[in-house]
Amino acid sequence: MELLIFFFGALYLFGFVIAGTILAVGCAAIVALALIVFVIRFWYAIFVTVFTLFLLMLLIGSFIWLLEINVVLGLAVAVLYGYFSQILRKYLQSKGWINNAFAD
C-alpha cells in the first residue's frame, strides 16, 4: 500500500514539474514575443505573433483544440497586441526615447 501511495505521489509531483515547465516556456515565449513585436513592423509582428501562438497552443493542448474558437480569439488578441505595440513604439520614437533602426 505504501508503495502505491509513493507511486501516485511521484506521478502527482511529476505532473507539477511538467506543468511548471510548460508555464515557464509559455512565459518565456510571451516575453520574447513582446520584445520582438516591439521592434519590428506591424505585419511582420502579426506573423511572428500568430506563429508563436500556434506553437504555444500545440505545447499546451492538442491539434483539435487549435480548431476551436480559441484560435479566433487568439488571433484577435494578436492583432490588437501588434497594433497597440506599434502605436506605443511610434509614440516613443516621436518623443526620442527610442531610436529603432529596424522600424519604418
N, C-alpha and C positions, 0 to 999 in steps of 0.2 A: 504494500500500500504506500509506504514511504517513497519507494522508487517511482510509483505512478505520480504521486504529488510532485516529486522533483522533476519528472519528465514534463508535466504540464506547466510547471513553474518556469522551466527553461524555455519552453516554447513561447510562453507569455512574454518573458523578457526579450527573447529573440524578436518577437513582433514589435516591441518597443524600439529595438535597435533598427529594424527595417523602417519603421515609421519615422524615426528620427533622422535617418539617412535621407529618406525621400523629402522630408521637410527641409533639411539643410540644403540639399541640392536645389529644391524649388526656390528657397530664399536667395541662394547664390545666383541662380538664373535670373530672378527678378531684379536683383541689384545690378547684375551685368547688363541686363536689358535696359534698365533705366539709364545707365551711363552711355550705352550705345545709341539709344534713341535720342539722347540729349545732344549728341554731336554730329548726327548725320541728317540728311534731308528727309522731308516728310515721307515721300513714297518709299524710300529705302527703309525708313523706320517702320513703316507699316509691314513691309515684307519680313523684316527681322522679327517684329513682334508676333506676327502670325505664325512664323516658323517656330519660334520659341514656345509659344502657347501650345502648338501641336506636339512638340516634344514633351512638354510638361504634362499634357493630358495623357500621352502614351505612358509616361512614367507613373502617373497616379492611377489611372484607370485602365480600361480596355479599349479596343478599337470600336466596339459597339457604342461606348459612351461618347465617342467623338461624333457620332452621327445624331446625337440628341440635340436638344435646344441649347445645351451648354456651349456648343460651338458658336451658335449665332450670338449668344450673349458675350462670349469671349471675344469674338471679332468686333462687336460693337464697342466693347471696352477698349480693345486695342486701338481702334481708330480714334476714339476720343482721347486716349492717353497720348498717342502720337501727335494729334492735333494740338492739344494743350501744351505738350512739351515743346513744340516748335514755337508757339506763341511766347512761352517763357524764355526760350533761347533768344528769340529776336528782341524781346524787351531787354534782356541782359546785355545783348550786343549793342543796342541803341544807347544804353547807359554807359557803355565802355567797361563793364565789369568782366566781360569775357571777350576774347579775341579768337575766333574759330576759323582756322584756315580751310576746313572741310566744308563749311556751310556756304550758303548762296553767295 
